[in-house]
């Protein structure tokens, strides 16, 4: 909200701090209204026969109430916040009753959301005769285009409302910033994450960008954002089949009871060839399929689009191989619940092996030989071959094009990528200047990279787009988007799926390092603590999470606890 500041200033004395923390009751009452929307189960009556189908429940919005007569400024702000929470259900009609003059029409609630925590009470203060301030603990922010940003622990924000008395001597809000303030329970009940699918440069794979939209009319928000294109941090790393200038011909994407969505686009789409139309439809279908859409009908200015043959595109690829680890100087892999030697790799004696990594299908197979040498793993016929040397090399990551990413932790602004034939390129990362890298991991689709680094602002986890040249050669890493805002420290990040990371680190709920699930756009969640955790690995999804401990024990997550898999192993990793 544009009238926000780091905190309220010019606070009055106790005599004017009336109704401090007045919104504590507001939060409880709003939640009670939401829960009141749940209907109890019947406990008596005849047994009936159903069709086995269960409809997804609709969104339940809290109730909004008009301003009470002769309400004081603090009460008007309190009521406005409650009405704003209900605004997606009534198009903010009641919330505007709390506004005066130009503010009633000028206020733009869709310009963003500040999501605040209910763990700490809101602080409502009467700053002076014409201003009321609200101080809140910020959990996240969402911009006008649905981009979610998790806030660091302890984040606070002050918002000031100007108030005046109208012609009827009733207090109303005359000045406020655009956007709305929503508590976490309200936000997560009326908004939902939605993946917008773009294309990898080779146009053979779908790449998601997660945004948050109101559940009501989510298909319209999602298609509109997809047509507008990816965010700046991803823009140079992906493509789209949407022709430039394409918009919705009708600002609505209706979905009928059978889950059939109608997407009517402007005439700009007519310039697309059959291959691009097929890819465009694939982007639309994958974007809408998680919004209860089973079929997508595309039309151009009201006329059905000529149906192209389905596009052959992949999404959310798997690691491409089993978990690997080091055990007794051997490279082993987890097969059927037991560890077996990797037959294609020769003896590792004398190499001081650590941090194995592999590409798709196990090729190339690399590892660090001591802290300062990246080698191609030996075979029965060939000894290990040095690919890269340097002080304190990073644990390698192999992308889908066969490039092995590593480099020195304190390299000022680049990584080094090398192929099995020795071809080497420097991959520029401008924003890493002055930071020390702890972990690098390229996504399985090759378009993004997760980087853990430390600098003056502490340890951060960032995701950025990978800009490539011909044949997939990495050229540079683009702008970053920060994830895992709740983490206070981090040492390693790996990909769980196309939109989620697992991060080894510390958050406010943990005292030692533990694995956290970190969405690229969403709330960080700490998994059960495991003493001595020093390494993590992730296959496909939450059912393939592993932690290695300092004593060489490997664990996997089963339900809500860690189960032992093996002992005497170090450096677990999946291909990638």
N, C-alpha and C positions, 0 to 999 in steps of 0.2 A: 504494500500500500504506500502511496507516494508521500503520505504525511507521517511516515514512520521515522523513528530515530533510535539511537542506541539506548536511550532511556529518557524518562521525563525529566525536565529541568524546571527550576523555579518552583519547587514544591512548597505548598503553604504549610502553615503550622497545624497543630492537632485540631484547632477549632474549625478549620475548613476542610479537613480530611474526612468528610462525612461519607458513611457507607463504604469504607475501605473493604476490599475483597467482597463486594456485593455479588459478584458473579459466581461464587462458590455454590450458592443455592441454585443459580441459573443452570450450571452444568448438570447438577443432579436432576433438576426438573426436566431438562431437555432429554436426558437419558431415560428418565422414567416414561416420557411420552413415547420415545422410540420403542422401548420394551413393551409398552402397552399395546403396540401394534401386533404382538404375538398372541395368537388365540390358543386357549387351552385345549388339550385333547379330551374327547368325550370318554367317560368311564362307564357308561351304561347305554343300552339300546340294542336294537337288532343288528345282527351281523349282515353286512352287505357285500356285494361282489364288485370289485373295481376293474379297471382296464390295465392296471399295472403301471400307468404313466404318472409321472409326478412333474408338475410344472415348477419351474424355478420361481421362487417368490419374487414379487415386485419390490421396488425400493420403498421403504417406509420412511416418510419424512416427518420430522417433528412439527408440532403445531406452532403457528405464529399468532400472536395476539396484538391487537391495535394498542396504541399508547393509552395509558390510563389518564384520566382527567387530573390535572394539577400535579403530574409527576415531576419530580425534581430532575435536574440535569443528569445526575448519576443513574437514576432509574430509566431515563430516556435512552442513555447509552446501553445500559443493561438490556433493555427491551429490544433495542436495535440489533444487538449481537444475537439474541435469541431468534429474532425474525430473519436475520441473515442466514442462520443455520437452516431455516425452513425454506429459504428462497428458491431452491431448485424445484420445489414443489408448487410454488405459486408465482414463479417468475419475479420474485422479490417485490410483489405488490404491497404486502404488509410492511416490509422493511422500509419502503419509500414513504410510508405514512409518518415515520420518525424523522424525516428530512424536511428542510424548509427551503423555500424559494428555488433558486437555480440548482441547488444540490439535489433536489428531488429528481430532476431530469438529467443532470450532468453525471451523476454517479454511475460508474461502469463496474458492476460486480463481477463480470466475467474476466476482468483484467488480471486475475491471479488470486491465489489462496495463501494465507499464512496459517499453517496447521500448528496449533499450540497444544502443549502437554497439559493433561489434567492432574499430573502428579503434584504440581504446584498451583495454588489458587491464583486466579487473576487478581490484579491489584487495580481497582478503579479509584481514581483520585479526582477531586475537584481542585484543579490547579488554580483557577481564579474565577471571577464572575462569569467569564465567557468561554472557558475551556475545561474539558474533562480529559484526563489521560488514562490509558489502559496499558499496564505493563504485563507481559506474558512470557512464558517459557516456550521458545520456538522449537518444534520438533522437525519441521520441514517447511519448504515453500514450493509452490507450484506456479509457474508463470502462465500467461494468457494462452500459450500454445500447449500446455499440459506437461511441460518439462519439470520433473520432480527433483528436488535437491534436499537431501537429508542434512540436518543442521548438526554442528558439533555439540558435544555435551555442554550444558550451561549457557546455551545461546538464549539471550533475552532481547525483546524488542519493545519499544514504547510507541504507542500510537496516540495521537492527540486529536480530539474532536472539538471543533468550534460549535458553540451552542448560542442560540438567540431565543427570545420570546416573540411569538407571532402576534398577529392582531387580536387573538383571543387570549393573550397572556399565557400561552402554553409553550413550554420549552421544546425546542426542536433542534436538530443538528443542522448547522448551516455550512460546515466545512469538514471534509473528510477525504482520505485518499481512495483511489479506486481499488477494487478487489474486496475480498471478504476474509473474516477471521473465523476459522472453524476448529473446534476441538478435535483431537484425534479420533474419538469414537464416532463423532458425526461424520468427519471426513471419510473415514474408511467404510462407512455405511452407505454413502451417497456417491462416492467416486470409485473408479476401478482402473487398474492398469490395463493398457491395450498396446499390443505390439504393432507398430507400423512396419510393413515389410518392403525393403528396397532390394536392390540386386547387387551381387558382387560384380566387380568389373568384367569378369568373363561371362556374366549374365546366365550362369548355370546354377546359382545358389541364391537363396533368399536370406537377407540380413535384417534383423529386427532393430528398431529403436522404440523403446518403451515410453509411452506417454500416459498421463492420468487424465481421464475425462469423466464428467458426470455420467452416472449410470443411465439416467434418463437421456435418450437421444444419443447414446454413445456411438452408434454406427455413423450418424451424421458427422459428429466431431471427428471420428477416426478417418473417414474418407476425405473430409476437408483437409485434415492435416497431412494425409498421405499425398494428396495432390500438390500441396504446398512444398513438399520435399523434405529431406533430412535436415537436422540441426547442423550448425556450422562445424562442430567438432567431427562430424561424420561425413560431411558433404563431399569432400575430395576423395573419399575411400570407397564410395558406392555409386551405383548408377540407378536409373529409374526408366521404366518404359513409358512414363507419362509424358506426352508431348508438352512442350513449353506453352504456357497460357491456358492449359486445361483447368476447368473449374466445374463445379456442380451446376448443371443447367437449372435445377430446382434445388433450393437450399434445404434438402431433406433427403434422407435415405430411409424410406419406409421398409419395415420388415413385417410380413404377414404372420398369421398364426402358425403356419407350417415352416417358418424360418426362411422364407424367400425374400431376399433383399433386392430392391430396385435401385440401381445407380444410374442416374441420368446425367450424362456429361455434355459439355459444350462441344461445338463443332470442331474444335482444335484436334480432337481425337481422330477425326476423319483422315488426317494426314499420316497416321501410323500404318505401317505395313502389317501383314498378317502375323509375323513373328512378334512384333511389338505389341499388337493387340492381345496375343496369347499371354505374353509376359505381364502386361497390364492387368489382365483378368486374374492371373495367378497372384499378383500383389494384392489385389482387392480381396480375393477369396481367402488368402491366408490372414489378412488383416481382420476380416470380419468373422472368421470361423469361430473365434472364442467369444463372440458376442451373440451367441445363439443363432447364428446364420448358417444354414445348410446349403443354400443355393444363392448365387449372385447373378442377376440379370442386368446386363449393361446395355444402355441405350445411348444414342447420340442425338441430342436435341429432340428427344421424344420418340425417335425411331430405333427399333432394335438393332444393335450392332451385329454385323455378320459374325457368326460364331466361329472363331478360329480353332484349329486343333489344339488340344491341351499342351501347354508348355512343359518341357522336361526340366524341372528345377528341383534342387534339393533344399532342405531346411534342417537346421539343428543337427548337424552331423555328429556321429559318435567318435570316440577317440581313435578308433581304427586298430585297436590292439589291446591286450591285457595289461594289467599293472606289472611293472618291473621294479626290481629292487636289487640291492647288493647284499650278498650273504657269503661269508667266508671267502672273500676275494673272487666270487663268481657273480655274474649277472644272471639273475633268476627272474621268472615270471610266475604270476599267480594263475594257476589253471585248476579248475574244479575244486577250489578250496585249499589246494596245496601248492607249494613253491617248487618249480622245476627249473633246471639250468636252461638258458637260451642257447640252443645247440649251435646256432650260426656264429656265436661269439667265442673266440678262443680264450685261453688263460689270461687272467689280468694281473698275474704276479709281477711285482716290481713297478706297477703303474700308480700305486696309491689311489685306486679308483674312487670316484665319488660322482654324484649327481648324473646318473644316466638319463638319456633322452633319445627318443626315436621319432621318425616320421611315420607317415601312413604305411601300414604293412611292415613296419619295423625298419624301413630304409629312409634315410641313413640312420645308423646306430652310432651314437656318440656318447662321450662321457668326459668328465674332467680327470686328468691325470695329475694329482696334487692340485694345489690352488691356482697354478699359473699356466696350465696347458690344457687346451681343448683338443681331444684326439678323436679320430675315427676308430671305432672299436676294432680290436684285432679279430681275425678269423683264424681258422686252422691253417690257412695257407699264407696269410699276410700279417705282419706285425702291426701294432697300432701306428697310425700315421697322424702327425701333428697338423691340425688345421689352423690353430690360433694360439698365440702366446700372449701373456700379459699378467700384470700383478693382480692377484685376487679376482679371478674371473668369475662372472656371474654364472649361476646354474643355467645351462643352455635350454632353449626352447626351439623346437623344430616346427616350421609352418608347413602348410599343405603343399607349398611349391618346393619343399626340400631345402629351404634356407635355414641355417642354424643361427639363432640369435644369441649373442653373448656380449662380452665386453668387460671392461674394468668397472668396478663399482663407482669409482670417483671420476669416470670420464666426464668432461664438462658438459657435453651437449650431444652425445651420439651413442648408438650401439654399433657393434660390428656384426654383420651377417656374412656367413661363409657357406659355400656349398661343398659337397663331398669331393669335388674335383679341385678344391683349393681356391676357387673364385671368391673374392672378398669385396664387400662394399661397406661403406660407412653410412649408417642410417641416422640422419640428423634429427635431433629432438631439442628444439630451441628452448623449451620451458624447463629442461632439466639442468640448465646452467645454475651452478651453486648448490646442487642437490647430490646426495649419495644414493645410488640405486641399490635396493636390496633384492628385488625380484622382478623378472620380466617373463611374461607368458602371452604368446600370440593365440588369438581365438581360433577355433577349429575351422572357421570359414575364411580365415586369413585376412579379414578386413579390419580387425581391431586388436589392440594389445593392452594388457593389464600390467601396470607398473606400480610397484611399491617403492617409495623413495623417502628420504628424510632430508629436511632442510630447516631453515629458521622457524618455520611454522610447525615443526614436528614431523612425524611420519604420516604419509598420506597414501591412499590408494586411488589411482587415477586410471581412467580408460580413455584411449585416444584412437583415432583412425590411422590405418597404415596406408600411405600413398605409395602406389607401385608403378613401375614402368612396364615396358614390354616383357612378356614371358614371366610376369609376376615378380620381377626384381624389386625389392623394397628400396624406396628412395628416401623417404622421411616419415616421421610420425607427426601427425597434425595436432591441433589444439586438443586440450584435455577436458574431460568432464570428471569431477571428483565424485567418488562413491564411498559408501561406508563411513559417513560422517560421524557416527557414534563411536567409532574406534579411536582409542587414545594412543595405540601403538600397533604396528603391524610389521611382519617380516616376510611373508610369502603369500602369493595369490595364485590360484589355479581356476580354470573354467569348469563349472559344473554343467552348464548347458549354454544355449545361445544368449541368455539374458541374465545369468547369475554367476557369481564368483564364490569360491570358498576362500576365506582369508584366515591365516594364522595370526592371531593378534590378541590385543587386550581391549576390553570395553568397560564401561562403567559397572557392568554386572559381573565382571570377572576379576580375579586377583592375579592370575597367571595366564600364560598364553593358552588359548583354546581356539578351536575352529569356529568361525562365524560364517553364516550364509549371508552374502551381500548381493542383493539385486542391483542391477545397473540403475534402476529407478525404483526405490522402495525402502522399507525399513530393514536395518541390519538386525540379524537374530543370532545370538550366541547359542551354540550347541553345548551339550553337557561337557563340563570340564573334565580334562584328562591330565593327570599330573605328569609332568616331564615331556609334554608335547613339543617336538622340535621340527617336524616335517608333516606336510599334508599332501594328499593326492585325491583326485576326483575323476571318476569315470563319467558315465552319462546319468545325470540326475542324482537325487538325494539318496538313492539306494546304493550308490557306489562311492561312498565317502570313506577315506582312510586317513589314519593318523599314525605317525611313527614317533616313538618316545626315545628319550636319551639312552635308555638301557637296551635298545634294539628290539623292542616289541612293536608289532604291527597290529593295529586295531581297525575294525570296521564298525560303522554305526548300524545298530539294529534296534529299531524303534526309538526309544529315548535313552539308550545306554550304549556303551562301547563294548564290543565283543572281541576277544583276542583271536587273531588269525595266525600269527607265527611269531617266533622269537629269533634273535640273532640276525636281524635284517636292518638295513639303513637305507635312506634316500629313496623312498617309494615314489614312483611317478608313472603316469599313463603317457602314451605317445602324445606328442604335441609340444 
